[in-house]
Amino acid sequence: MNEPTIHFPNNLFDSATVEGTCISSMDKSLGVVILSANEPITNDTIVSVFSLDYDSLQDVYNVDKELEHFRFFDYANAKQFINHLPHMSAIDLMRAMNLSVPQS
C-alpha cells in the first residue's frame, strides 16, 4: 500500500519528523500520524500521535488533533515504542498513556 497523502497545518510541525502513519484496514477514513521531536531543554524525545481526517473528495488526510504524546529519555527507546505502537493492544496503549509523564 502506498503512503497516504497528508496535509499538515502550516509551520505546525517544522521541527518534527514524521515517523509513520497507521490507517485502519477496516475503515479507510480512520488513521493517525506519528511524529517525533527533540525537546531542546531536556533533550528528551517527544512522540506525538495525531488523528487524521480523511477527505474523500481529494483523497488526502488532514491532521485533525493531537491524541496523545509520550516522552522518552532517548530516541532509541522512542523508536522502539513507535515500532510497537501499531501492534499494541488497547490495554498496552492505555498503560503506556498512563506511564507517559515527565521524568526527572
Secondary structure, DSSP 4 states (H G I P E B T S, - for coil): -PPPPEEPPTTTTTT-EEEEEEE-SS-TTEEEEEEEEE-TTT--EEEEEEEEEEETTTTEEEEEEEEEEEEESSHHHHHHHHHHGGG--HHHHHHHHHH-----
